[in-house]
Amino acid sequence: MPWVCLYVAWEKRRLERMTGRLSTRERRWYWRARGEEVREFGLCGELVLWRWLLVINGRDWYGRRVCLVLARDALHADDWRRLQVALRYSR
């Protein structure tokens, strides 16, 4: 039973690191995870732009992978539409 508590604590910590702020300015993309500094990244690979799901693949300038998965209920409706438009025209 103690291993279950350890797993729950580890999973909670992992999920907390996944939350953050996505922003764009002058055709540049930025990601800031909770408790970390802002990372600029470039889009690479495929983008998934479905009505209910967005998957953004990128790499920051250090070569580290950035993969953001967003469900429609993660944003307000206006922000969701703006993000989809920005991603469609960012390539």
Buried (B, 14 or more C-beta within 10 A) or exposed (E): EEEEEEEEEEEEEEEEEEEBEBEEEEEEBBBEBEEEEEBEBEBEEEBEBEEEEBBBBBBBEEEEEBEBEBEEEBBEEEEBEEBBEEBEEBE
